[in-house]
Amino acid sequence: MWLPADRDVGSTWLALRSGLWKSWFRWGWTGIQRMDYQYTPRCEKVFRQEMERRGLEMKDAWYLVNICVDPAEQGRGYTSLLMSAANSRWPEKPMLLESSTPKSRDVYLHLGFELLEQVNLGRGEVTPEGVLGEDREGITLWCMIKV
């Protein structure tokens, strides 16, 4: 799901449309707060600084909220197809996203995105999936841009 990059990604309507609300049951209240007060602001800061550095405005960029492919369907070109459609629709617009796995990061690098920054959140608090568990190495995100 793509949104104009200057829109609030934390809205209830967006959570309902994107299916993110399903994660609320797994993350719990603390996880939701972590998303709203740590994850989103940290990545937004990276994007805003990079856009400013390049002399670009957030209102002109598009932000990929999420893209999910069933593991059984991965490797069939669905992400490439969706990104090609976005490139055709907004050929001159910057595109921003965060990748949450090394595999997806590498897919986006292959599709022409640049790595801006690796962001680590919740170290010592949560698992890589953002929930409580034994392995509390935290969440790693890769902020990326394509101009």
MODELLER restraints for C-alpha pairs under 7 A, 6 or more apart:
rsr = mdl.restraints
at = mdl.atoms
rsr.add(forms.Gaussian(group=physical.xy_distance, feature=features.Distance(at['CA:1:A'], at['CA:18:A']), mean=6.91, stdev=0.5))
rsr.add(forms.Gaussian(group=physical.xy_distance, feature=features.Distance(at['CA:1:A'], at['CA:64:A']), mean=5.86, stdev=0.5))
rsr.add(forms.Gaussian(group=physical.xy_distance, feature=features.Distance(at['CA:1:A'], at['CA:65:A']), mean=5.41, stdev=0.5))
rsr.add(forms.Gaussian(group=physical.xy_distance, feature=features.Distance(at['CA:1:A'], at['CA:66:A']), mean=5.60, stdev=0.5))
rsr.add(forms.Gaussian(group=physical.xy_distance, feature=features.Distance(at['CA:1:A'], at['CA:67:A']), mean=6.61, stdev=0.5))
rsr.add(forms.Gaussian(group=physical.xy_distance, feature=features.Distance(at['CA:2:A'], at['CA:62:A']), mean=6.39, stdev=0.5))
rsr.add(forms.Gaussian(group=physical.xy_distance, feature=features.Distance(at['CA:2:A'], at['CA:63:A']), mean=5.51, stdev=0.5))
rsr.add(forms.Gaussian(group=physical.xy_distance, feature=features.Distance(at['CA:2:A'], at['CA:64:A']), mean=4.56, stdev=0.5))
rsr.add(forms.Gaussian(group=physical.xy_distance, feature=features.Distance(at['CA:2:A'], at['CA:65:A']), mean=5.84, stdev=0.5))
rsr.add(forms.Gaussian(group=physical.xy_distance, feature=features.Distance(at['CA:3:A'], at['CA:62:A']), mean=5.68, stdev=0.5))
rsr.add(forms.Gaussian(group=physical.xy_distance, feature=features.Distance(at['CA:3:A'], at['CA:63:A']), mean=5.25, stdev=0.5))
rsr.add(forms.Gaussian(group=physical.xy_distance, feature=features.Distance(at['CA:3:A'], at['CA:64:A']), mean=6.54, stdev=0.5))
rsr.add(forms.Gaussian(group=physical.xy_distance, feature=features.Distance(at['CA:3:A'], at['CA:65:A']), mean=6.95, stdev=0.5))
rsr.add(forms.Gaussian(group=physical.xy_distance, feature=features.Distance(at['CA:4:A'], at['CA:59:A']), mean=6.56, stdev=0.5))
rsr.add(forms.Gaussian(group=physical.xy_distance, feature=features.Distance(at['CA:4:A'], at['CA:61:A']), mean=6.10, stdev=0.5))
rsr.add(forms.Gaussian(group=physical.xy_distance, feature=features.Distance(at['CA:4:A'], at['CA:62:A']), mean=4.60, stdev=0.5))
rsr.add(forms.Gaussian(group=physical.xy_distance, feature=features.Distance(at['CA:4:A'], at['CA:63:A']), mean=5.94, stdev=0.5))
rsr.add(forms.Gaussian(group=physical.xy_distance, feature=features.Distance(at['CA:5:A'], at['CA:58:A']), mean=5.58, stdev=0.5))
rsr.add(forms.Gaussian(group=physical.xy_distance, feature=features.Distance(at['CA:5:A'], at['CA:59:A']), mean=6.11, stdev=0.5))
rsr.add(forms.Gaussian(group=physical.xy_distance, feature=features.Distance(at['CA:5:A'], at['CA:61:A']), mean=5.29, stdev=0.5))
rsr.add(forms.Gaussian(group=physical.xy_distance, feature=features.Distance(at['CA:5:A'], at['CA:62:A']), mean=4.84, stdev=0.5))
rsr.add(forms.Gaussian(group=physical.xy_distance, feature=features.Distance(at['CA:5:A'], at['CA:63:A']), mean=4.80, stdev=0.5))
rsr.add(forms.Gaussian(group=physical.xy_distance, feature=features.Distance(at['CA:6:A'], at['CA:58:A']), mean=5.39, stdev=0.5))
rsr.add(forms.Gaussian(group=physical.xy_distance, feature=features.Distance(at['CA:6:A'], at['CA:59:A']), mean=5.16, stdev=0.5))
rsr.add(forms.Gaussian(group=physical.xy_distance, feature=features.Distance(at['CA:10:A'], at['CA:36:A']), mean=6.62, stdev=0.5))
rsr.add(forms.Gaussian(group=physical.xy_distance, feature=features.Distance(at['CA:15:A'], at['CA:21:A']), mean=5.28, stdev=0.5))
rsr.add(forms.Gaussian(group=physical.xy_distance, feature=features.Distance(at['CA:24:A'], at['CA:32:A']), mean=6.51, stdev=0.5))
rsr.add(forms.Gaussian(group=physical.xy_distance, feature=features.Distance(at['CA:27:A'], at['CA:130:A']), mean=6.88, stdev=0.5))
rsr.add(forms.Gaussian(group=physical.xy_distance, feature=features.Distance(at['CA:27:A'], at['CA:131:A']), mean=5.73, stdev=0.5))
rsr.add(forms.Gaussian(group=physical.xy_distance, feature=features.Distance(at['CA:31:A'], at['CA:130:A']), mean=6.95, stdev=0.5))
rsr.add(forms.Gaussian(group=physical.xy_distance, feature=features.Distance(at['CA:43:A'], at['CA:143:A']), mean=6.59, stdev=0.5))
rsr.add(forms.Gaussian(group=physical.xy_distance, feature=features.Distance(at['CA:48:A'], at['CA:58:A']), mean=6.90, stdev=0.5))
rsr.add(forms.Gaussian(group=physical.xy_distance, feature=features.Distance(at['CA:51:A'], at['CA:57:A']), mean=6.14, stdev=0.5))
rsr.add(forms.Gaussian(group=physical.xy_distance, feature=features.Distance(at['CA:51:A'], at['CA:58:A']), mean=6.76, stdev=0.5))
rsr.add(forms.Gaussian(group=physical.xy_distance, feature=features.Distance(at['CA:60:A'], at['CA:93:A']), mean=6.33, stdev=0.5))
rsr.add(forms.Gaussian(group=physical.xy_distance, feature=features.Distance(at['CA:61:A'], at['CA:93:A']), mean=5.52, stdev=0.5))
rsr.add(forms.Gaussian(group=physical.xy_distance, feature=features.Distance(at['CA:61:A'], at['CA:94:A']), mean=4.69, stdev=0.5))
rsr.add(forms.Gaussian(group=physical.xy_distance, feature=features.Distance(at['CA:61:A'], at['CA:95:A']), mean=5.65, stdev=0.5))
rsr.add(forms.Gaussian(group=physical.xy_distance, feature=features.Distance(at['CA:62:A'], at['CA:94:A']), mean=6.31, stdev=0.5))
rsr.add(forms.Gaussian(group=physical.xy_distance, feature=features.Distance(at['CA:62:A'], at['CA:95:A']), mean=4.82, stdev=0.5))
rsr.add(forms.Gaussian(group=physical.xy_distance, feature=features.Distance(at['CA:62:A'], at['CA:96:A']), mean=6.16, stdev=0.5))
rsr.add(forms.Gaussian(group=physical.xy_distance, feature=features.Distance(at['CA:63:A'], at['CA:95:A']), mean=5.79, stdev=0.5))
rsr.add(forms.Gaussian(group=physical.xy_distance, feature=features.Distance(at['CA:63:A'], at['CA:96:A']), mean=4.70, stdev=0.5))
rsr.add(forms.Gaussian(group=physical.xy_distance, feature=features.Distance(at['CA:63:A'], at['CA:97:A']), mean=5.77, stdev=0.5))
rsr.add(forms.Gaussian(group=physical.xy_distance, feature=features.Distance(at['CA:64:A'], at['CA:96:A']), mean=6.24, stdev=0.5))
rsr.add(forms.Gaussian(group=physical.xy_distance, feature=features.Distance(at['CA:64:A'], at['CA:97:A']), mean=5.11, stdev=0.5))
rsr.add(forms.Gaussian(group=physical.xy_distance, feature=features.Distance(at['CA:93:A'], at['CA:147:A']), mean=6.62, stdev=0.5))
rsr.add(forms.Gaussian(group=physical.xy_distance, feature=features.Distance(at['CA:94:A'], at['CA:145:A']), mean=6.93, stdev=0.5))
rsr.add(forms.Gaussian(group=physical.xy_distance, feature=features.Distance(at['CA:94:A'], at['CA:146:A']), mean=5.63, stdev=0.5))
rsr.add(forms.Gaussian(group=physical.xy_distance, feature=features.Distance(at['CA:94:A'], at['CA:147:A']), mean=4.43, stdev=0.5))
rsr.add(forms.Gaussian(group=physical.xy_distance, feature=features.Distance(at['CA:95:A'], at['CA:145:A']), mean=5.59, stdev=0.5))
rsr.add(forms.Gaussian(group=physical.xy_distance, feature=features.Distance(at['CA:95:A'], at['CA:146:A']), mean=5.10, stdev=0.5))
rsr.add(forms.Gaussian(group=physical.xy_distance, feature=features.Distance(at['CA:95:A'], at['CA:147:A']), mean=6.50, stdev=0.5))
rsr.add(forms.Gaussian(group=physical.xy_distance, feature=features.Distance(at['CA:96:A'], at['CA:144:A']), mean=5.82, stdev=0.5))
rsr.add(forms.Gaussian(group=physical.xy_distance, feature=features.Distance(at['CA:96:A'], at['CA:145:A']), mean=4.62, stdev=0.5))
rsr.add(forms.Gaussian(group=physical.xy_distance, feature=features.Distance(at['CA:96:A'], at['CA:146:A']), mean=6.62, stdev=0.5))
rsr.add(forms.Gaussian(group=physical.xy_distance, feature=features.Distance(at['CA:97:A'], at['CA:143:A']), mean=6.05, stdev=0.5))
rsr.add(forms.Gaussian(group=physical.xy_distance, feature=features.Distance(at['CA:97:A'], at['CA:144:A']), mean=5.40, stdev=0.5))
rsr.add(forms.Gaussian(group=physical.xy_distance, feature=features.Distance(at['CA:97:A'], at['CA:145:A']), mean=6.58, stdev=0.5))
rsr.add(forms.Gaussian(group=physical.xy_distance, feature=features.Distance(at['CA:98:A'], at['CA:141:A']), mean=6.10, stdev=0.5))
rsr.add(forms.Gaussian(group=physical.xy_distance, feature=features.Distance(at['CA:98:A'], at['CA:142:A']), mean=5.31, stdev=0.5))
rsr.add(forms.Gaussian(group=physical.xy_distance, feature=features.Distance(at['CA:98:A'], at['CA:143:A']), mean=4.50, stdev=0.5))
rsr.add(forms.Gaussian(group=physical.xy_distance, feature=features.Distance(at['CA:98:A'], at['CA:144:A']), mean=5.93, stdev=0.5))
rsr.add(forms.Gaussian(group=physical.xy_distance, feature=features.Distance(at['CA:99:A'], at['CA:105:A']), mean=5.26, stdev=0.5))
rsr.add(forms.Gaussian(group=physical.xy_distance, feature=features.Distance(at['CA:99:A'], at['CA:141:A']), mean=5.57, stdev=0.5))
rsr.add(forms.Gaussian(group=physical.xy_distance, feature=features.Distance(at['CA:99:A'], at['CA:142:A']), mean=5.03, stdev=0.5))
rsr.add(forms.Gaussian(group=physical.xy_distance, feature=features.Distance(at['CA:99:A'], at['CA:143:A']), mean=6.60, stdev=0.5))
rsr.add(forms.Gaussian(group=physical.xy_distance, feature=features.Distance(at['CA:100:A'], at['CA:140:A']), mean=6.31, stdev=0.5))
rsr.add(forms.Gaussian(group=physical.xy_distance, feature=features.Distance(at['CA:100:A'], at['CA:141:A']), mean=4.77, stdev=0.5))
rsr.add(forms.Gaussian(group=physical.xy_distance, feature=features.Distance(at['CA:100:A'], at['CA:142:A']), mean=6.54, stdev=0.5))
rsr.add(forms.Gaussian(group=physical.xy_distance, feature=features.Distance(at['CA:105:A'], at['CA:142:A']), mean=6.84, stdev=0.5))
rsr.add(forms.Gaussian(group=physical.xy_distance, feature=features.Distance(at['CA:112:A'], at['CA:146:A']), mean=6.40, stdev=0.5))
rsr.add(forms.Gaussian(group=physical.xy_distance, feature=features.Distance(at['CA:113:A'], at['CA:144:A']), mean=6.05, stdev=0.5))
rsr.add(forms.Gaussian(group=physical.xy_distance, feature=features.Distance(at['CA:113:A'], at['CA:145:A']), mean=5.27, stdev=0.5))
rsr.add(forms.Gaussian(group=physical.xy_distance, feature=features.Distance(at['CA:113:A'], at['CA:146:A']), mean=4.49, stdev=0.5))
rsr.add(forms.Gaussian(group=physical.xy_distance, feature=features.Distance(at['CA:114:A'], at['CA:144:A']), mean=5.39, stdev=0.5))
rsr.add(forms.Gaussian(group=physical.xy_distance, feature=features.Distance(at['CA:114:A'], at['CA:145:A']), mean=5.28, stdev=0.5))
rsr.add(forms.Gaussian(group=physical.xy_distance, feature=features.Distance(at['CA:114:A'], at['CA:146:A']), mean=6.11, stdev=0.5))
rsr.add(forms.Gaussian(group=physical.xy_distance, feature=features.Distance(at['CA:115:A'], at['CA:142:A']), mean=6.73, stdev=0.5))
rsr.add(forms.Gaussian(group=physical.xy_distance, feature=features.Distance(at['CA:115:A'], at['CA:143:A']), mean=6.21, stdev=0.5))
rsr.add(forms.Gaussian(group=physical.xy_distance, feature=features.Distance(at['CA:115:A'], at['CA:144:A']), mean=4.64, stdev=0.5))
rsr.add(forms.Gaussian(group=physical.xy_distance, feature=features.Distance(at['CA:115:A'], at['CA:145:A']), mean=6.77, stdev=0.5))
rsr.add(forms.Gaussian(group=physical.xy_distance, feature=features.Distance(at['CA:116:A'], at['CA:143:A']), mean=5.44, stdev=0.5))
rsr.add(forms.Gaussian(group=physical.xy_distance, feature=features.Distance(at['CA:116:A'], at['CA:144:A']), mean=5.26, stdev=0.5))
rsr.add(forms.Gaussian(group=physical.xy_distance, feature=features.Distance(at['CA:116:A'], at['CA:145:A']), mean=6.96, stdev=0.5))
rsr.add(forms.Gaussian(group=physical.xy_distance, feature=features.Distance(at['CA:117:A'], at['CA:142:A']), mean=5.87, stdev=0.5))
rsr.add(forms.Gaussian(group=physical.xy_distance, feature=features.Distance(at['CA:117:A'], at['CA:143:A']), mean=5.36, stdev=0.5))
rsr.add(forms.Gaussian(group=physical.xy_distance, feature=features.Distance(at['CA:118:A'], at['CA:140:A']), mean=6.89, stdev=0.5))
rsr.add(forms.Gaussian(group=physical.xy_distance, feature=features.Distance(at['CA:118:A'], at['CA:141:A']), mean=5.76, stdev=0.5))
rsr.add(forms.Gaussian(group=physical.xy_distance, feature=features.Distance(at['CA:118:A'], at['CA:142:A']), mean=4.54, stdev=0.5))
rsr.add(forms.Gaussian(group=physical.xy_distance, feature=features.Distance(at['CA:118:A'], at['CA:143:A']), mean=6.36, stdev=0.5))
rsr.add(forms.Gaussian(group=physical.xy_distance, feature=features.Distance(at['CA:119:A'], at['CA:140:A']), mean=5.72, stdev=0.5))
rsr.add(forms.Gaussian(group=physical.xy_distance, feature=features.Distance(at['CA:119:A'], at['CA:141:A']), mean=5.11, stdev=0.5))
rsr.add(forms.Gaussian(group=physical.xy_distance, feature=features.Distance(at['CA:119:A'], at['CA:142:A']), mean=6.15, stdev=0.5))
rsr.add(forms.Gaussian(group=physical.xy_distance, feature=features.Distance(at['CA:120:A'], at['CA:138:A']), mean=6.71, stdev=0.5))
rsr.add(forms.Gaussian(group=physical.xy_distance, feature=features.Distance(at['CA:120:A'], at['CA:139:A']), mean=5.69, stdev=0.5))
rsr.add(forms.Gaussian(group=physical.xy_distance, feature=features.Distance(at['CA:120:A'], at['CA:140:A']), mean=4.61, stdev=0.5))
rsr.add(forms.Gaussian(group=physical.xy_distance, feature=features.Distance(at['CA:120:A'], at['CA:141:A']), mean=6.44, stdev=0.5))
rsr.add(forms.Gaussian(group=physical.xy_distance, feature=features.Distance(at['CA:121:A'], at['CA:138:A']), mean=5.58, stdev=0.5))
rsr.add(forms.Gaussian(group=physical.xy_distance, feature=features.Distance(at['CA:121:A'], at['CA:139:A']), mean=5.19, stdev=0.5))
rsr.add(forms.Gaussian(group=physical.xy_distance, feature=features.Distance(at['CA:121:A'], at['CA:140:A']), mean=6.53, stdev=0.5))
rsr.add(forms.Gaussian(group=physical.xy_distance, feature=features.Distance(at['CA:122:A'], at['CA:138:A']), mean=4.50, stdev=0.5))
rsr.add(forms.Gaussian(group=physical.xy_distance, feature=features.Distance(at['CA:122:A'], at['CA:139:A']), mean=6.20, stdev=0.5))
rsr.add(forms.Gaussian(group=physical.xy_distance, feature=features.Distance(at['CA:123:A'], at['CA:136:A']), mean=6.21, stdev=0.5))
rsr.add(forms.Gaussian(group=physical.xy_distance, feature=features.Distance(at['CA:123:A'], at['CA:137:A']), mean=4.94, stdev=0.5))
rsr.add(forms.Gaussian(group=physical.xy_distance, feature=features.Distance(at['CA:123:A'], at['CA:138:A']), mean=3.97, stdev=0.5))
rsr.add(forms.Gaussian(group=physical.xy_distance, feature=features.Distance(at['CA:124:A'], at['CA:136:A']), mean=4.89, stdev=0.5))
rsr.add(forms.Gaussian(group=physical.xy_distance, feature=features.Distance(at['CA:124:A'], at['CA:137:A']), mean=5.76, stdev=0.5))
rsr.add(forms.Gaussian(group=physical.xy_distance, feature=features.Distance(at['CA:124:A'], at['CA:138:A']), mean=6.36, stdev=0.5))
rsr.add(forms.Gaussian(group=physical.xy_distance, feature=features.Distance(at['CA:125:A'], at['CA:132:A']), mean=6.98, stdev=0.5))
rsr.add(forms.Gaussian(group=physical.xy_distance, feature=features.Distance(at['CA:125:A'], at['CA:136:A']), mean=5.52, stdev=0.5))
rsr.add(forms.Gaussian(group=physical.xy_distance, feature=features.Distance(at['CA:125:A'], at['CA:138:A']), mean=6.48, stdev=0.5))
rsr.add(forms.Gaussian(group=physical.xy_distance, feature=features.Distance(at['CA:126:A'], at['CA:132:A']), mean=4.84, stdev=0.5))
rsr.add(forms.Gaussian(group=physical.xy_distance, feature=features.Distance(at['CA:126:A'], at['CA:133:A']), mean=6.52, stdev=0.5))
rsr.add(forms.Gaussian(group=physical.xy_distance, feature=features.Distance(at['CA:126:A'], at['CA:136:A']), mean=4.54, stdev=0.5))
rsr.add(forms.Gaussian(group=physical.xy_distance, feature=features.Distance(at['CA:126:A'], at['CA:137:A']), mean=6.62, stdev=0.5))
rsr.add(forms.Gaussian(group=physical.xy_distance, feature=features.Distance(at['CA:126:A'], at['CA:138:A']), mean=5.05, stdev=0.5))
rsr.add(forms.Gaussian(group=physical.xy_distance, feature=features.Distance(at['CA:127:A'], at['CA:133:A']), mean=5.90, stdev=0.5))
rsr.add(forms.Gaussian(group=physical.xy_distance, feature=features.Distance(at['CA:127:A'], at['CA:135:A']), mean=5.31, stdev=0.5))
rsr.add(forms.Gaussian(group=physical.xy_distance, feature=features.Distance(at['CA:127:A'], at['CA:136:A']), mean=4.38, stdev=0.5))
rsr.add(forms.Gaussian(group=physical.xy_distance, feature=features.Distance(at['CA:127:A'], at['CA:137:A']), mean=5.73, stdev=0.5))
rsr.add(forms.Gaussian(group=physical.xy_distance, feature=features.Distance(at['CA:127:A'], at['CA:138:A']), mean=5.15, stdev=0.5))
rsr.add(forms.Gaussian(group=physical.xy_distance, feature=features.Distance(at['CA:127:A'], at['CA:139:A']), mean=6.76, stdev=0.5))
rsr.add(forms.Gaussian(group=physical.xy_distance, feature=features.Distance(at['CA:128:A'], at['CA:137:A']), mean=6.36, stdev=0.5))
rsr.add(forms.Gaussian(group=physical.xy_distance, feature=features.Distance(at['CA:128:A'], at['CA:138:A']), mean=5.03, stdev=0.5))
rsr.add(forms.Gaussian(group=physical.xy_distance, feature=features.Distance(at['CA:128:A'], at['CA:139:A']), mean=4.46, stdev=0.5))
rsr.add(forms.Gaussian(group=physical.xy_distance, feature=features.Distance(at['CA:128:A'], at['CA:140:A']), mean=6.99, stdev=0.5))
rsr.add(forms.Gaussian(group=physical.xy_distance, feature=features.Distance(at['CA:129:A'], at['CA:139:A']), mean=6.66, stdev=0.5))
rsr.add(forms.Gaussian(group=physical.xy_distance, feature=features.Distance(at['CA:130:A'], at['CA:138:A']), mean=6.81, stdev=0.5))
rsr.add(forms.Gaussian(group=physical.xy_distance, feature=features.Distance(at['CA:130:A'], at['CA:139:A']), mean=6.19, stdev=0.5))
